Structure formats: C-alpha cells, structure tokens
Amino acid sequence: MENNKIKRFKILLYEDMHETGKAILAEKADVFFASSYEKDLLIPEARDVNGIITRANGKVTRSMMESAPKLKVVGRPGVGVENIDLEAGGVQGPPEAAQEGEIMVQ
C-alpha cells in the first residue's frame, strides 16, 4: 500500500511567539525552537528546515541560508529586517509589505 501521507514542513523559531501563531504553524509544520542565537549552533539546526522565523534576537546569515538547502522562506514578524541578510536571500530592492505593519521577504 502506498504511503499518501503529506510531508510536513519544518520551521525553526528563534524565539517564542503568540500561541495562536504557533497553532497555525503547527497545523502544517513541525515547529521547534533554536537552542541558541550563536551562528555556530544555529547552522546545524537550520540544515533541514523549510522556514526560519526570527524576531528581535539572533541573525539569519548567508552561511545559515547556504547550509539549509530546503529553506524556502525567512519571516520576521514585527518591524525591521536588519537581522536578516537580505542580499543572501536574493532580495533585490526593498522587502515587500504583506499587510500593514508586516514585511514579507521573498
């Protein structure tokens, strides 16, 4: 019998977020928290993720993105994207606003 189970996404959260947001993510993804904000510890944790959500602490660097071949999206709820290496993520020009007060980096 063929396994028709849909593969779940894997999301790395740098910091805790509102319960509602975590519940929405958990419907489609396995969500886990970073053990540290130090780059040398984050890189191995990011290797198999499809998405990274950062907030005020920690950086998403070029070396992290390059070490994560399955990475599709980096999100940052709130204001500012100074802790994300936009150039490494292929962003040309300013990040796009998804909704008022939110930034979406493609």
Buried (B, 14 or more C-beta within 10 A) or exposed (E): EEEEEEEEBBBBBBBEBEEEBBEEBEEEBEBEEBEEBEBEEBBEBBBEBBBBBBBEEBBBBEBBBEBBEEBEBBBBBEEEBEBBBBEBBEBEEEBEEEEEEBBBBE
